[in-house]
Amino acid sequence: MASEPLIRLSAFLAVLLLMLLWEWRKPFRQTTLGRKQRWPANLSIVVLNTLLVRVLIPAGAVGAALWAQEQQWGLLAQFELPWWLVTVLAVVVLDIAIYWQHRIFHQVPWLWRMHRVHHVDQDIDVTTGLRFHPLEILLSMLIKIGVVVALGAPAEAVILFEIILSATSIFNHANVTLPKGLERPVRAIIVTPAMHRIHHSQRPEETNSNYGFNLSCWDRVFGSYTANAKGGEANLRIGIKEFRERTQTNGLRGMLWLPFAKPAASKQQD
């Protein structure tokens, strides 16, 4: 447990650097805006979110798991199961929870207002997988803590899940594509960049699909899977068409205010 922050940071940096190198060497598509226009705010909000969580919820989901274990709380604590099975069950259930959390954030208007900070990015790359509004990050952590305690997930499983979630989010938001021979078998197990790019489409029917971050099966099981973008992946337009003003989509101040804002150009209702 003492090594948990170092383990998570090391895994995060390793995957981040790998995907950055892949994007640099073989990007899937030319971005509409340069990194200098997008990355400062995208990375600044990551730092802000990390500091807020550390200050406001310092124990996090891992601390909640340790507390639940001490109290013998949670569903899994009521059964004598092998450690490996408990770990697998905990990771799978947490993955389902994240799928439904993501889906609900799209369907409930006030939650969508927070979540659209993630979607207004006019391009998609590794930094898109890290940019979320601080209110969404804090609420997501509280939801995760609730699931961890109710489930009785062991701390080791929570650490493993958070490493997987971070790694897959970086991977499936990357501006890369898998070789044709690998796309189908990999997508059968985990969410690929090609699959998740559809979720960032400007078309509402595509945005409201492919909610998975890690295991790809939940979209098929729960009827939210879109296999291919209408018009082809090469013509996929990223972002939210009502929000094209750069101060709203690429500036830190605009991103923080976005849950309370109207589209800068049209001033239309959501």
C-alpha positions as CSV (number, residue, x, y, z in Angstrom):
1,M,0.0,0.0,0.0
2,A,2.9,2.4,0.7
3,S,4.1,2.0,-2.9
4,E,0.6,2.6,-4.3
5,P,1.2,6.2,-5.5
6,L,4.5,5.3,-7.1
7,I,3.0,2.2,-8.8
8,R,0.1,4.1,-10.3
9,L,2.3,7.1,-11.4
10,S,4.9,4.8,-13.0
11,A,2.2,2.9,-14.9
12,F,0.5,6.1,-16.0
13,L,3.7,7.7,-17.3
14,A,4.8,4.5,-19.1
15,V,1.5,4.2,-21.0
16,L,1.4,8.0,-21.6
17,L,4.9,8.1,-23.1
18,L,4.2,5.0,-25.2
19,M,1.1,6.5,-26.7
20,L,2.7,9.9,-27.2
21,L,5.5,8.2,-29.1
22,W,2.9,6.3,-31.2
23,E,1.0,9.5,-32.0
24,W,4.2,11.3,-33.0
25,R,5.5,8.5,-35.2
26,K,2.2,7.5,-36.8
27,P,-0.8,9.7,-36.1
28,F,-4.1,8.5,-37.5
29,R,-5.3,11.9,-38.6
30,Q,-4.1,15.5,-38.9
31,T,-5.5,17.5,-36.0
32,T,-7.5,20.7,-36.7
33,L,-5.8,22.6,-33.9
34,G,-2.1,22.5,-32.9
35,R,-0.9,21.1,-29.6
36,K,0.1,24.6,-28.4
37,Q,-3.6,25.6,-28.7
38,R,-5.0,22.5,-26.8
39,W,-2.4,20.9,-24.6
40,P,-1.8,23.7,-22.0
41,A,-5.4,23.8,-20.8
42,N,-5.9,20.0,-21.2
43,L,-2.8,19.3,-19.0
44,S,-3.5,22.2,-16.6
45,I,-7.0,20.8,-15.8
46,V,-5.4,17.4,-15.0
47,V,-3.0,19.0,-12.5
48,L,-5.9,20.9,-11.0
49,N,-8.1,17.8,-10.7
50,T,-5.2,15.8,-9.1
51,L,-4.6,18.5,-6.5
52,L,-8.4,18.8,-5.7
53,V,-8.8,15.1,-5.2
54,R,-5.7,14.9,-3.0
55,V,-7.0,17.8,-0.8
56,L,-10.7,17.1,-0.6
57,I,-10.7,13.2,-0.8
58,P,-7.2,12.2,0.3
59,A,-8.0,8.6,1.1
60,G,-9.6,8.1,-2.3
61,A,-11.1,4.7,-3.4
62,V,-8.1,2.8,-2.1
63,G,-8.6,4.2,1.4
64,A,-12.3,3.4,1.2
65,A,-11.4,-0.2,0.3
66,L,-9.0,-0.5,3.3
67,W,-11.7,0.9,5.6
68,A,-14.3,-1.5,4.2
69,Q,-12.0,-4.4,4.7
70,E,-11.4,-3.5,8.3
71,Q,-15.2,-3.3,8.9
72,Q,-15.9,-6.5,6.8
73,W,-18.3,-4.5,4.8
74,G,-19.4,-5.2,1.3
75,L,-20.8,-8.1,-0.8
76,L,-17.5,-9.9,-1.5
77,A,-16.6,-9.8,2.2
78,Q,-19.5,-12.1,2.9
79,F,-18.1,-15.0,1.0
80,E,-15.0,-17.2,1.3
81,L,-13.6,-16.9,-2.2
82,P,-10.0,-17.2,-3.6
83,W,-8.2,-13.9,-3.8
84,W,-7.8,-14.1,-7.5
85,L,-11.5,-14.6,-8.0
86,V,-12.3,-11.7,-5.7
87,T,-9.9,-9.5,-7.7
88,V,-11.4,-10.5,-11.0
89,L,-15.0,-10.0,-9.8
90,A,-14.1,-6.6,-8.3
91,V,-12.4,-5.3,-11.4
92,V,-15.3,-6.5,-13.7
93,V,-18.0,-5.0,-11.4
94,L,-16.1,-1.7,-11.2
95,D,-15.8,-1.7,-15.0
96,I,-19.6,-2.1,-15.3
97,A,-20.1,0.7,-12.8
98,I,-17.9,3.0,-14.9
99,Y,-19.8,2.1,-18.0
100,W,-23.1,3.0,-16.4
101,Q,-21.8,6.1,-14.8
102,H,-20.5,7.3,-18.2
103,R,-23.9,6.5,-19.8
104,I,-25.9,8.3,-17.1
105,F,-23.6,11.4,-17.4
106,H,-24.8,11.6,-21.0
107,Q,-28.5,11.2,-20.2
108,V,-29.0,13.5,-17.2
109,P,-28.8,17.1,-18.4
110,W,-26.9,18.6,-15.4
111,L,-24.4,15.8,-15.5
112,W,-24.0,16.2,-19.2
113,R,-23.1,19.9,-18.6
114,M,-20.1,18.7,-16.6
115,H,-19.2,15.9,-18.9
116,R,-19.3,18.0,-22.1
117,V,-16.0,19.5,-21.0
118,H,-14.5,16.2,-22.2
119,H,-16.4,16.2,-25.4
120,V,-15.9,19.8,-26.6
121,D,-12.3,19.1,-27.5
122,Q,-12.3,19.6,-31.2
123,D,-9.6,16.9,-31.7
124,I,-8.9,13.7,-29.9
125,D,-5.6,12.5,-28.6
126,V,-4.0,11.2,-25.4
127,T,-4.7,14.5,-23.6
128,T,-8.4,14.3,-24.3
129,G,-8.6,11.1,-22.2
130,L,-7.4,13.2,-19.2
131,R,-9.5,16.3,-19.5
132,F,-12.6,16.3,-17.3
133,H,-14.2,19.0,-15.3
134,P,-13.2,19.1,-11.6
135,L,-16.8,18.7,-10.5
136,E,-17.1,15.5,-12.6
137,I,-13.8,14.2,-11.2
138,L,-15.0,14.7,-7.6
139,L,-18.4,13.3,-8.2
140,S,-16.9,10.3,-10.0
141,M,-14.6,9.6,-7.1
142,L,-17.6,9.7,-4.6
143,I,-19.5,7.2,-6.9
144,K,-16.4,5.0,-7.1
145,I,-16.0,5.0,-3.3
146,G,-19.7,4.1,-2.9
147,V,-19.3,1.1,-5.3
148,V,-16.0,0.0,-3.7
149,V,-17.6,0.0,-0.2
150,A,-20.8,-1.7,-1.3
151,L,-18.9,-4.3,-3.2
152,G,-16.2,-4.8,-0.5
153,A,-13.5,-4.6,-3.2
154,P,-10.0,-5.3,-1.8
155,A,-7.6,-2.5,-2.0
156,E,-5.3,-4.4,-4.4
157,A,-8.2,-4.8,-6.8
158,V,-9.0,-1.1,-6.7
159,I,-5.4,-0.2,-7.4
160,L,-5.3,-2.6,-10.3
161,F,-8.6,-1.3,-11.7
162,E,-7.5,2.4,-11.4
163,I,-4.3,1.5,-13.3
164,I,-6.3,-0.3,-16.0
165,L,-8.8,2.5,-16.3
166,S,-6.1,5.2,-16.6
167,A,-4.2,3.1,-19.2
168,T,-7.2,2.3,-21.3
169,S,-8.4,5.9,-21.3
170,I,-5.1,7.1,-22.6
171,F,-5.0,4.3,-25.1
172,N,-8.5,4.6,-26.6
173,H,-8.3,8.4,-26.9
174,A,-5.0,8.3,-28.7
175,N,-4.7,9.7,-32.2
176,V,-3.7,6.3,-33.6
177,T,-5.3,3.3,-35.2
178,L,-4.5,-0.4,-35.0
179,P,-3.5,-2.4,-38.0
180,K,-6.5,-3.9,-39.8
181,G,-5.7,-7.4,-38.8
182,L,-5.6,-6.4,-35.1
183,E,-8.6,-4.1,-34.8
184,R,-11.3,-6.7,-34.8
185,P,-9.7,-9.2,-32.3
186,V,-8.5,-6.4,-29.9
187,R,-11.9,-4.7,-30.1
188,A,-13.6,-8.0,-29.1
189,I,-11.9,-7.6,-25.7
190,I,-11.1,-3.9,-25.0
191,V,-12.2,-0.6,-26.4
192,T,-9.9,0.5,-29.3
193,P,-9.2,4.1,-30.4
194,A,-11.3,3.5,-33.6
195,M,-14.2,2.3,-31.5
196,H,-14.0,5.2,-29.0
197,R,-13.5,7.9,-31.6
198,I,-17.1,7.3,-32.7
199,H,-18.2,8.3,-29.2
200,H,-16.6,11.7,-29.7
201,S,-18.5,12.3,-32.9
202,Q,-20.6,15.4,-33.4
203,R,-23.6,13.2,-34.3
204,P,-25.7,12.7,-31.2
205,E,-26.6,9.1,-32.1
206,E,-22.9,8.3,-32.2
207,T,-22.0,10.3,-29.2
208,N,-24.6,8.4,-27.2
209,S,-23.0,5.1,-28.0
210,N,-19.7,3.2,-27.2
211,Y,-19.6,4.3,-23.6
212,G,-17.0,1.7,-22.5
213,F,-13.5,2.6,-21.4
214,N,-12.0,-0.8,-20.8
215,L,-14.0,-3.9,-21.7
216,S,-15.8,-3.5,-25.0
217,C,-18.5,-6.1,-24.2
218,W,-20.7,-3.8,-22.1
219,D,-21.8,-1.7,-25.1
220,R,-22.9,-4.9,-26.9
221,V,-24.6,-6.4,-23.8
222,F,-26.5,-3.2,-23.0
223,G,-27.4,-2.2,-26.6
224,S,-25.2,0.9,-27.0
225,Y,-22.7,-0.4,-29.5
226,T,-21.9,1.4,-32.8
227,A,-19.5,-0.5,-35.0
228,N,-18.7,2.1,-37.6
229,A,-19.1,5.9,-37.9
230,K,-21.7,7.1,-40.5
231,G,-19.7,8.5,-43.4
232,G,-16.6,6.6,-42.5
233,E,-13.9,7.2,-39.9
234,A,-11.9,9.5,-42.1
235,N,-14.8,11.9,-42.2
236,L,-15.7,11.8,-38.5
237,R,-16.1,15.2,-37.0
238,I,-15.0,15.5,-33.4
239,G,-16.5,17.7,-30.7
240,I,-19.9,19.3,-30.0
241,K,-21.0,21.4,-33.0
242,E,-22.7,24.0,-30.8
243,F,-19.4,24.7,-29.0
244,R,-16.8,25.8,-31.5
245,E,-15.5,28.9,-29.8
246,R,-11.9,28.3,-28.8
247,T,-12.1,30.2,-25.5
248,Q,-14.8,27.7,-24.4
249,T,-13.1,24.5,-25.8
250,N,-9.4,25.1,-25.4
251,G,-9.0,27.7,-22.6
252,L,-8.8,26.6,-19.0
253,R,-11.1,29.4,-17.8
254,G,-13.7,28.5,-20.5
255,M,-13.5,24.8,-19.7
256,L,-14.1,25.5,-16.0
257,W,-17.1,27.7,-16.8
258,L,-18.5,25.4,-19.5
259,P,-21.1,23.5,-17.3
260,F,-22.8,26.9,-16.7
261,A,-22.3,28.3,-20.2
262,K,-24.3,28.5,-23.4
263,P,-22.8,28.1,-26.9
264,A,-20.8,31.2,-27.5
265,A,-21.9,31.5,-31.2
266,S,-25.6,30.7,-31.2
267,K,-26.6,31.3,-27.6
268,Q,-29.0,28.4,-28.0
269,Q,-30.5,26.3,-25.2
270,D,-29.0,22.9,-24.6
